[in-house]
């Protein structure tokens, strides 16, 4: 409670987990920038819990800070050897706690962005999308909500590169990424899986018709001209949609959505194929 008041007083959001064995669900729900834990807790030690968390690929880069009354240097070094970023000895001053947590959060975000973000558009990369899909699927299973994937393939992107050069092509990709961000709702996940292909992971949609409406909005926004040195560039997009089945992972869902993209292109492009049922 003391640490929570300090952190929230410093403008942060803090969630308290009282059962260390139930840590994974709060990690999924809150997606923290920093995890503070004691060295000694009921049912398991902080060392054991840190080792378990570090085995999860999604949390390999999550900064862990131990906050404990343990004063033996050997035990502190053991904790740090498991990948913890800092060891704070209680009692800790509010100023020191805020400084350490802020620094670790900022560095952690920078490192994660390098690992999970596409360098050109700032969208999530393919590996990060796999991780997000796994987390979204877990939440969907618990809440009974649907998960779907919208695959976007630009129609005339090669012509832009051929006629105006790769600098223009890069500008188009950046603008497409921004339009996709604006086309989806909070909670949906947007990524670039390579070249001129983009993905939106939707959750909580109540029906295939709802997802199709989102896809149609994406097509409409990407059909608008993109300015480049006075020239209006029009690329358009073919979109395929797939609803997740029980055994789907992100890659299988992309493959099924890709079938929708081929249908849309065969019909002339700049449109959405029918929503595909789970395989």
C-alpha positions as CSV (number, residue, x, y, z in Angstrom):
1,X,0.0,0.0,0.0
2,X,2.9,2.3,0.8
3,X,4.5,1.8,-2.6
4,X,1.2,2.0,-4.4
5,X,0.6,5.4,-2.9
6,X,4.0,6.6,-3.9
7,X,3.8,5.4,-7.5
8,X,0.2,6.6,-8.0
9,X,1.3,10.0,-6.5
10,X,4.0,10.1,-9.2
11,X,1.4,9.7,-12.0
12,X,1.7,5.9,-12.5
13,X,-1.0,3.2,-12.4
14,X,-0.2,0.4,-10.0
15,X,-2.0,-2.9,-9.6
16,X,-1.4,-5.1,-6.5
17,X,-1.3,-8.9,-6.8
18,X,-1.6,-10.6,-3.4
19,X,-1.3,-14.2,-4.7
20,X,2.1,-14.7,-6.4
21,X,0.8,-17.9,-8.0
22,X,-1.9,-16.0,-9.8
23,X,0.5,-13.5,-11.4
24,X,0.1,-14.5,-15.1
25,X,-3.5,-13.2,-15.6
26,X,-2.7,-9.8,-14.1
27,X,0.3,-9.6,-16.4
28,X,-1.9,-10.3,-19.4
29,X,-4.6,-7.8,-18.3
30,X,-2.4,-4.9,-17.2
31,X,0.7,-5.3,-19.5
32,X,2.9,-3.5,-17.0
33,X,6.1,-1.6,-17.8
34,X,7.7,-2.7,-14.5
35,X,7.1,-5.5,-12.0
36,X,8.0,-5.0,-8.4
37,X,8.1,-8.0,-6.1
38,X,9.3,-9.1,-2.7
39,X,12.0,-11.8,-2.2
40,X,9.9,-13.6,0.4
41,X,6.2,-14.4,-0.3
42,X,3.7,-17.0,0.6
43,X,3.8,-20.3,-1.4
44,X,6.8,-19.3,-3.5
45,X,9.9,-17.1,-3.4
46,X,10.5,-14.1,-5.5
47,X,13.5,-16.0,-7.1
48,X,11.1,-18.8,-8.1
49,X,8.5,-16.5,-9.5
50,X,11.0,-14.4,-11.5
51,X,12.4,-17.6,-13.0
52,X,8.9,-18.7,-14.1
53,X,8.1,-15.2,-15.6
54,X,11.4,-15.2,-17.5
55,X,10.4,-18.5,-19.1
56,X,7.5,-16.8,-20.9
57,X,8.7,-15.3,-24.1
58,X,6.3,-12.3,-23.8
59,X,7.9,-11.2,-20.5
60,X,11.6,-11.9,-21.2
61,X,12.2,-8.1,-21.4
62,X,9.9,-7.1,-18.6
63,X,11.9,-5.1,-16.0
64,X,11.8,-6.9,-12.6
65,X,12.7,-5.0,-9.4
66,X,13.0,-6.8,-6.1
67,X,11.8,-4.8,-3.1
68,X,12.8,-6.6,0.1
69,X,14.1,-6.3,3.6
70,X,16.9,-8.8,2.7
71,X,20.3,-7.2,3.4
72,X,22.6,-10.0,2.6
73,X,24.6,-9.1,-0.5
74,X,24.8,-12.7,-1.7
75,X,21.0,-13.1,-1.8
76,X,20.7,-9.8,-3.6
77,X,23.3,-10.8,-6.2
78,X,21.5,-14.1,-6.6
79,X,18.3,-12.2,-7.4
80,X,20.0,-10.0,-9.9
81,X,21.6,-13.1,-11.6
82,X,18.1,-14.3,-12.5
83,X,17.6,-11.2,-14.7
84,X,16.2,-8.7,-12.3
85,X,17.2,-5.1,-13.1
86,X,17.4,-3.8,-9.5
87,X,17.3,-4.8,-5.9
88,X,15.8,-2.2,-3.5
89,X,16.2,-2.7,0.2
90,X,13.3,-1.7,2.5
91,X,12.6,0.8,3.7
92,X,13.0,2.7,0.5
93,X,12.6,6.5,0.2
94,X,9.7,7.7,-2.1
95,X,12.1,9.7,-4.2
96,X,14.4,6.7,-4.8
97,X,11.5,4.4,-5.6
98,X,10.0,6.8,-8.1
99,X,13.4,7.4,-9.8
100,X,14.2,3.7,-10.2
101,X,10.8,2.7,-11.5
102,X,10.6,5.6,-13.9
103,X,14.1,4.9,-15.3
104,X,13.5,1.2,-15.7
105,X,10.1,1.7,-17.3
106,X,11.5,4.1,-19.9
107,X,14.4,1.9,-20.7
108,X,12.2,-1.2,-20.9
109,X,9.9,0.5,-23.3
110,X,12.8,1.6,-25.5
111,X,14.1,-2.0,-25.6
112,X,10.8,-3.5,-26.3
113,X,10.1,-1.1,-29.1
114,X,13.3,-2.1,-30.7
115,X,12.4,-5.8,-30.5
116,X,8.7,-5.7,-31.4
117,X,8.2,-2.6,-33.6
118,X,8.6,-2.3,-37.3
119,X,11.4,0.3,-37.8
120,X,9.6,2.2,-40.6
121,X,6.0,2.4,-39.5
122,X,6.3,1.9,-35.8
123,X,3.6,-0.8,-35.9
124,X,4.1,-4.2,-34.3
125,X,6.2,-6.7,-36.2
126,X,5.2,-10.3,-37.0
127,X,6.8,-11.8,-34.0
128,X,5.1,-9.4,-31.7
129,X,1.8,-10.1,-33.4
130,X,2.2,-13.8,-32.6
131,X,2.6,-12.9,-29.0
132,X,-0.3,-10.5,-28.9
133,X,-2.6,-13.1,-30.6
134,X,-1.7,-15.7,-27.9
135,X,-2.6,-13.2,-25.2
136,X,-5.8,-12.0,-26.9
137,X,-6.9,-15.7,-27.5
138,X,-6.5,-16.4,-23.8
139,X,-8.6,-13.5,-22.8
140,X,-11.2,-14.3,-25.4
141,X,-11.4,-17.9,-24.1
142,X,-12.2,-16.6,-20.6
143,X,-14.7,-14.0,-21.7
144,X,-16.4,-15.9,-24.5
145,X,-15.6,-13.2,-27.0
146,X,-14.6,-13.6,-30.6
147,X,-11.1,-13.0,-32.0
148,X,-10.6,-12.2,-35.7
149,X,-7.8,-11.1,-38.0
150,X,-8.0,-8.6,-40.8
151,X,-5.3,-9.0,-43.4
152,X,-4.6,-5.9,-45.6
153,X,-2.6,-6.2,-48.9
154,X,-2.0,-3.0,-50.8
155,X,-3.1,-3.2,-54.5
156,X,-0.9,-0.8,-56.4
157,X,2.1,-0.5,-54.1
158,X,4.6,-1.9,-56.6
159,X,3.5,0.6,-59.2
160,X,4.3,3.4,-56.7
161,X,7.8,2.1,-56.1
162,X,8.4,1.6,-59.8
163,X,7.2,5.0,-60.9
164,X,8.2,7.3,-57.9
165,X,10.9,5.3,-56.2
166,X,11.3,3.7,-52.8
167,X,11.3,7.0,-50.9
168,X,7.7,7.5,-52.1
169,X,6.9,3.9,-51.3
170,X,8.2,4.4,-47.7
171,X,6.0,7.5,-47.4
172,X,3.0,5.5,-48.5
173,X,3.6,2.8,-45.9
174,X,3.9,5.3,-43.1
175,X,0.7,7.0,-44.1
176,X,-1.1,3.6,-44.5
177,X,0.0,2.7,-40.9
178,X,-1.4,6.0,-39.6
179,X,-4.7,5.5,-41.4
180,X,-5.0,2.0,-40.0
181,X,-4.4,3.3,-36.5
182,X,-7.2,5.7,-36.9
183,X,-9.6,3.2,-38.5
184,X,-9.6,0.7,-35.6
185,X,-10.8,1.0,-32.1
186,X,-8.9,1.0,-28.8
187,X,-7.9,-2.5,-27.9
188,X,-7.4,-3.7,-31.5
189,X,-3.9,-4.5,-32.5
190,X,-2.3,-3.2,-35.7
191,X,0.9,-4.6,-37.2
192,X,3.0,-4.9,-40.3
193,X,4.0,-8.4,-41.3
194,X,6.3,-7.4,-44.1
195,X,6.4,-5.6,-47.4
196,X,2.9,-4.1,-48.1
197,X,1.0,-6.4,-45.9
198,X,-0.6,-5.3,-42.7
199,X,-2.7,-7.0,-40.0
200,X,-5.4,-5.9,-37.5
201,X,-6.2,-8.2,-34.6
202,X,-9.8,-7.5,-33.4
203,X,-11.3,-8.7,-30.2
204,X,-14.7,-8.3,-28.6
205,X,-16.5,-8.0,-31.9
206,X,-20.0,-9.6,-31.6
207,X,-20.4,-10.9,-35.1
208,X,-18.7,-11.4,-38.4
209,X,-20.8,-8.4,-39.7
210,X,-19.1,-6.1,-37.1
211,X,-15.7,-7.2,-38.3
212,X,-16.7,-6.8,-41.9
213,X,-17.7,-3.2,-41.1
214,X,-14.3,-2.5,-39.7
215,X,-12.6,-4.0,-42.8
216,X,-14.8,-1.9,-45.1
217,X,-13.8,1.2,-43.2
218,X,-10.2,0.3,-43.7
219,X,-10.7,-0.2,-47.5
220,X,-12.5,3.2,-47.7
221,X,-9.7,5.1,-45.9
222,X,-6.9,3.4,-47.9
223,X,-8.7,4.2,-51.2
224,X,-8.2,8.0,-50.5
225,X,-5.2,9.5,-52.4
226,X,-1.9,10.0,-50.5
227,X,0.0,13.2,-51.3
228,X,3.6,12.9,-52.5
229,X,5.4,15.9,-53.8
230,X,2.2,17.3,-55.3
231,X,1.2,13.9,-56.9
232,X,-1.9,12.1,-55.5
233,X,-0.9,8.5,-55.0
234,X,-3.7,5.9,-54.9
235,X,-2.9,2.4,-53.8
236,X,-6.1,0.9,-52.5
237,X,-6.2,-2.4,-50.5
238,X,-7.6,-5.9,-50.8
239,X,-8.7,-7.3,-47.4
240,X,-9.4,-10.7,-46.1
241,X,-11.0,-11.5,-42.8
242,X,-10.8,-14.7,-40.7
243,X,-12.5,-15.6,-37.5
244,X,-10.4,-17.6,-35.0
245,X,-11.2,-21.2,-34.4
246,X,-10.2,-23.1,-31.3
247,X,-7.0,-24.4,-32.7
248,X,-5.9,-21.3,-34.5
249,X,-2.7,-19.4,-33.9
250,X,-1.7,-16.2,-35.6
251,X,0.0,-17.8,-38.5
252,X,-2.9,-20.2,-39.4
253,X,-5.3,-17.3,-39.1
254,X,-3.1,-15.2,-41.5
255,X,-3.1,-18.1,-44.0
256,X,-6.9,-18.3,-43.9
257,X,-7.3,-14.5,-44.2
258,X,-4.9,-14.6,-47.1
259,X,-7.4,-16.7,-49.0
260,X,-9.8,-13.8,-48.6
261,X,-7.2,-11.4,-49.9
262,X,-6.9,-13.5,-53.1
263,X,-10.6,-13.4,-53.6
264,X,-10.7,-9.6,-53.2
265,X,-7.9,-9.2,-55.7
266,X,-9.6,-11.5,-58.2
267,X,-12.7,-9.3,-58.0
268,X,-10.6,-6.2,-58.9
269,X,-9.2,-5.2,-55.5
270,X,-10.0,-2.3,-53.1
271,X,-12.7,-4.4,-51.4
272,X,-13.3,-6.9,-48.6
273,X,-13.8,-10.6,-49.3
274,X,-16.5,-12.4,-47.4
275,X,-15.8,-13.1,-43.8
276,X,-14.3,-16.5,-43.5
277,X,-15.7,-19.0,-41.0
278,X,-13.3,-20.8,-38.5
279,X,-11.4,-23.7,-40.1
